[in-house]
Amino acid sequence: MLSKQTIDIIKSTVPVLEVHGTTITKRFYQLLFTAHPELLHMFNHANQTKGRQQTALANAVYAAALHIDKLEMILPAVKQIAHKHRSLGVKAEHYPIVGQMLLTAIKEVLGDAATEEILGAWAEAYGIIANVFIETEAEMYKQAEQQNGGWADYRAFRVARKVQESEVITSFYLVPEDGGALPAFEPGQYVSVKVHIPGETYTHIRQYSLSGGPGKSYYRISVKREDEFPNRPGGKVSRYLHEQINQADVLWLSAPAGHFTLDRMDTRPVVLISGGVGLTPLVSMLSTLTESHSDRPVTFIHAAQNASVHALRTEVEELASRASQVSLYWCYDKPTEDDRAAQAFHKEGYIDLPWLQDVVPTKDASFYFCGPEPFMRMVFGLLKEWGVAPEDIHYEFFGPSGSLEAAPETTAQPQETAAAQG
């Protein structure tokens, strides 16, 4: 337990962190990778370049300082980050390194304002917070390894099938190279994929949602190819998977992880809303709901530019055909003339509240949504405006965690890049 003096000192730094937090975390990562370049094998370089990882860490540090006297307030965030750490292979021995570099960054950025008293308080607080992560992650590692078919760290998987789902999304059906059993997973979870790209100094790790239902002899991931555009580099890993990985090739996977999962005990209606490649975890949820013969009313809404980039449509329609309580709706913001002639969509343009209220029978339901961040901000804003209970709103970010509390972006593009698909 922290002393009252330490708590008071930490809380006194909250306004400073609000102003200088991102500057501190930028310097932290510079120090970390200079002293320990081997850790670049573990981090998403694209998120570093875009500043997303720095911002996410700054938010986490700020939240820890703000709630230092009530650390239980940040436990949901701890568990979310711990899932990511476990899937990446973060271990207990990494935490002292992080602590040392973080304190050094605080001292360098704040200068004389970072007194010995403040640094001492932060060192003490970091030790407490680090122990929470270490203990949480140790339990997650244990669970991942000891379950039937489970494993630690990374396991070799062979590509059994490679299927193009749309112009930009391809599915990879993966089976264990060792022929062993596959552990169960919760619909909505993801795996980390570690690749060694020829010519690259460091390995690259990306998280991809499992796009099929649990209980099968394979895992499936459905990956969006991130092409290069002006002012936006292409995705190294997604393009490598699309262009270089073929049937019979081997990929290295972590055991499934993630907190964004379907609550199977809830019996109320469920609403699944996706944008672009964000449909992957929701297809897994829909598969589970239909294959388990659940009688919960399900509304599945997917937003895409048009049919050419609408992945897994046939599969979703087949799943829905087996369950009369499932309703499907497609929103295209840039439909083609062929789409219009075929009446291939239910709404042109973006999802809005009047339309959402028209197709969703009740707001007394569990809402799950996933997609690019601007799309998610829009959906989050609509649900708040409708008055959906906060505990019924569930979402997953691709890439570093963030907040959807900002004002909704009503012009969000469903097909914008999802960071985890880089």
Buried (B, 14 or more C-beta within 10 A) or exposed (E): EBEEEBBEBBBEBBEBBEEBBBBBBBBBBBBBBEEEEEBBBBBBBBBBEBBBBBBBBBBBBBBBBBBBEEBEEBBEBBBBBBBBBBBBBBBBEBBEEBBBBBBBBBBBBBEEEBEEEBBEBBBBBBEBBBEBBBEBBBEBBEEBEEBEEBBBBBBEBBBBEBBEBBBBBBBBBBBBEEEEEBBEBBBBBBBBBBBEBEEEEBBBBBBBBBBBBBEBEBBBBBBBBBBEEEEEEBBBBBBBBBEEBEEEEEBBBBBBBBBBBBBBEEEEBBBBBBBBBBBBBBBBBBBBBBBEEBEBBBBBBBBBBBBEBBBBBEBBEEBBEEBEBBBBBBBBBBBBEEBEEEEBBBBEEBBBEEBBEEBBEEBEBBBBBBBBBBBBBBBBBBBBEEEBEEEBBBBBBBBBBBEBEEEBBEEBBBBBBBBBBB
